[in-house]
């Protein structure tokens, strides 16, 4: 049965010429699909790790700069967390990347609006560029004990 579950949980998708492997639950959800060869969300025991999310909606960057892209990146995180039964309140650490550190204050405002009362530990790093010309990318680590107690 374990092998059968694993086979049904994985799907391969071609995106822009790249092959990406990701969880079938992501494929059926409203969560953003990966733009490269990686899994957007994985569970490691009680940890749920969500790969860096850009402000993409339908494969296109949302308009409105860092504020809108931060809001969309957080919505994308929310969607991936939901595929594993988690919420933003379960996030314990984020790693944030900004293409322009001059947008740090605007990013903070949108981040606070998106995470509400939740304040996970966070690192924010300025980078030369982000995929797809994004202004912001956010990775998240959430702690959510598995209901089954299994490590998958």
N, C-alpha and C positions, 0 to 999 in steps of 0.2 A: 504494500500500500504506500509506503514512504516513497518508493521510486516512482509510482504512478503520480503522486501529488507533485513531485518535482518536475515531471514531464509536463504537467498541465500548468505549472506556474511560470514557465519560461516561454518567451516568444522572440522571434528574430524579425527585425524590421529594417528595411533599407531607407535611410534618410540622407538625401543629397549625396548618394554614392557610397556612404559609409554603412557598415552593418552594425546595428546596435542590438544588444541582448538586454531585455528587460522583463520584468515580471508581468505576467498576463493580467494581473489585477490592475496594473497601470494602464494597459491597453484598453480595458473596459471602463476605466474611470474617466473623469474629466481632467485628470492631472496632465500637466505638460509632458509631451513626449521628448525623449532625449534628442539632441542634435548631433550626437557623436556616438562612438562605440563604447558606451558605458551603461551601467544600470543606474537609473535615476534615484532609486531607493532600495536599500537592502536592510535586512534584519540580521543582527549578530547577537544572538541570545536576547537579552532584554534591551539592547540598543537598536535604535532605528536611525540609519544614516541616510540623509538626503543629499545627493550630489548638488553642487552649486546650481542655483536657479537664476536665470536671467528674467528680465521683464518681457518675456515672450507670451503672446496669446495667439493661438492658431498658427504658430511658427513664425510670427512677425513681431518685432519689437513694438510695444505700445508707444503711442505718441505722448509727449508731455515731459520728457527728460527724466532726470533721476527720481523725482517724486513719483511719477506714474509708474516708472519701471520698478521702483522699490515696492510699491503697492502690489504690482502684478507678480513680482518674484515671491513675495510673501504669500499671495494667493496660490501660486504654484507649489510652494512648500506645503501649504495647508492641504492641497489635493493629494500630494504624495504621502504625507503623514496619514491621511484618512485611509489610504489603501492598506495600512498596517494597524488601523484602529487607534491612531494617535491624533493629538491636536497640538496646536501651538503651545498650549500650557504644559505639554510634556517635553518641550525643547529645553535642553540644559546648556547647550553651547551653539553659537553661530560663528561662522567665519565669513566675513563680508569683504568684498573687493570693490573698490571704486576706481573708475577710469580717470576721475578728476577729483583730487582731494579738496578742491575749492567748493565742492558740492556737499561736503561733510555735514554741515548744519541742516541742509534740506533733506539729506538722506536720513539723519537722526529723527527729524520730525515725522517723516513717512514711516520709518521703522517703528517708532513709538505708537503711531496710529494703527499700524498693522498688528503689532504684538499686544496691544492693549496693556493690561496690568502685568503681563508676564515679562520678566527681565532676565533672560538667560545670560550666562557669561558670553562675552563677545570679543572678537578681535576684528579690527577693520584695517585693511591694507590698501594702499594706493598702488595701482598697477598701470603699466604702459598702455594696455589694451585688453579688451574682453571679447569673447566670441560674438559674432554677429553684430559687432559695433555697439554692444551693450554699455550702459553707463554704470550698472551695478550687477553684482552676482552675490547670492547668499547661499551658503551651505549650512545645514543644520544637523545636530546630533540630538536625538530625543531618547529619553529613558521611559520605556513602557513595558513592564513585566508581561511576558507572554502568558496568555490565559491557559495554555496547555503546558506551560513549564518546559517546553521543548526548545532546543537550540536549532534554528533553521537558518 
